[in-house]
Amino acid sequence: MRKLCLLLLMIFTGVITANNSFCQIVNMESQRYRTDTTGWAGSVGGNFALTNYGQKVFDVDANAHVQYKSKKSLYLFLGGYGFLKGDQQSYVDYGFLHLRYNYKLTKVLRLEAFTQLQQNTITKIQFRYLIGGGPRFKLVETPKVKLYEGSLPMYEVEKETGVAGNITNWRCSNYLSFTFIPNKQTELTTTTYYQPVMFDAGDYRLLNQTTCKIKAGKKVAVAINFNYQYDASPAAGVTKETYTFGTGVDVSL
C-alpha cells in the first residue's frame, strides 16, 4: 500500500512516466489530443499488461500528460513511472520524460522539435537522451480518417547497463500514423516507426503500436493497446523482438 501511494503521489506531482515500459520507441501519436479548440488539456490513466520478452512479466503502470494548443503552436509534455513484477520479485523499473513542440506552417506542413529522457532496466538502458526535429505532413484529414507522416533526424546518447562509456548515434525517426474515428465513442490509431542509424541501414528499430479507445463516459475511456518492436542491435542479452498487449482506463481532466 505504501508503494502504491508513493506511485500515485509521484504521478500527480509531476514525476512523469510512460505506459510503453518495454518499448524503446515511444508513440507520441497516441498522446495527441485532436481538437479544434485552443487551450489546456490533460489526462491521467492506468494500465495492466502481461508481456513476454523471454519470460513473463506483469506490468502495472500509470501515466499523465499536459498539452497546450494555440492557433499555430502545440506544446506536449508527457511522462510516467512504472511498477513491474516478474519471477516473484517486485521493483521500480522505468521512467520517462518527453517534451515536444509543434508549429503549424501551412494546412499540410508542420515543424516539430522534441527532447526525451528515459531509462529502462529490462532493456538494459541505464539512460537514453534524444533531441531532434523535422517536418510533419498532414496527408489526409476528414472527420473519420486522418493520416500523418513525419521524418525527424535526432541525436541519441545512450548508456547501457554494465557497459563502459556512452553510445552516440544520429538516427532518423520516420513514422506513418493512421487514425480512424467511426463514431463519437470509438477511436483507432495505428502508428509505425522506422528509426535507422544514419549511414548504417543494418542498425534500426521498428515499432508498430495500435491503440483503440472506447468511451465509457464523458471523460472516461477504455484503452486497448498492442505494441510490437524489433531492434536490430539491442543491448547484450536483450531479445531483438518484443511485444506487449494491454488494456486500461484513460481519464480526461
Secondary structure as the mmCIF struct_conf table of DSSP 4:
data_model
#
loop_
_struct_conf.conf_type_id
_struct_conf.id
_struct_conf.beg_label_comp_id
_struct_conf.beg_label_asym_id
_struct_conf.beg_label_seq_id
_struct_conf.end_label_comp_id
_struct_conf.end_label_asym_id
_struct_conf.end_label_seq_id
HELX_RH_AL_P HELX_RH_AL_P1 ARG A 2 PHE A 12
TURN_TY1_P TURN_TY1_P1 THR A 13 GLY A 14
BEND BEND1 ASN A 19 ASN A 19
TURN_TY1_P TURN_TY1_P2 SER A 21 PHE A 22
BEND BEND2 GLN A 24 ILE A 25
HELX_RH_3T_P HELX_RH_3T_P1 GLU A 29 GLN A 31
BEND BEND3 ASP A 36 THR A 37
STRN STRN1 GLY A 39 ASN A 52
BEND BEND4 TYR A 53 GLN A 55
STRN STRN2 LYS A 56 LYS A 69
BEND BEND5 LYS A 71 LYS A 72
STRN STRN3 SER A 73 GLY A 86
TURN_TY1_P TURN_TY1_P3 ASP A 87 GLN A 88
STRN STRN4 GLN A 89 LYS A 104
BEND BEND6 THR A 106 VAL A 108
STRN STRN5 LEU A 109 ASN A 120
TURN_TY1_P TURN_TY1_P4 THR A 121 LYS A 124
STRN STRN6 ILE A 125 GLU A 141
BEND BEND7 PRO A 143 LYS A 144
STRN STRN7 VAL A 145 GLU A 160
TURN_TY1_P TURN_TY1_P5 THR A 161 GLY A 162
BEND BEND8 ALA A 164 GLY A 165
STRN STRN8 ILE A 167 ASN A 183
TURN_TY1_P TURN_TY1_P6 LYS A 184 GLN A 185
STRN STRN9 THR A 186 VAL A 197
TURN_TY1_P TURN_TY1_P7 MET A 198 PHE A 199
STRN STRN10 ASP A 200 LYS A 215
BEND BEND9 ALA A 216 LYS A 219
STRN STRN11 VAL A 220 ASP A 231
BEND BEND10 ALA A 232 SER A 233
TURN_TY1_P TURN_TY1_P8 ALA A 236 GLY A 237
BEND BEND11 LYS A 240 LYS A 240
STRN STRN12 GLU A 241 SER A 252
#
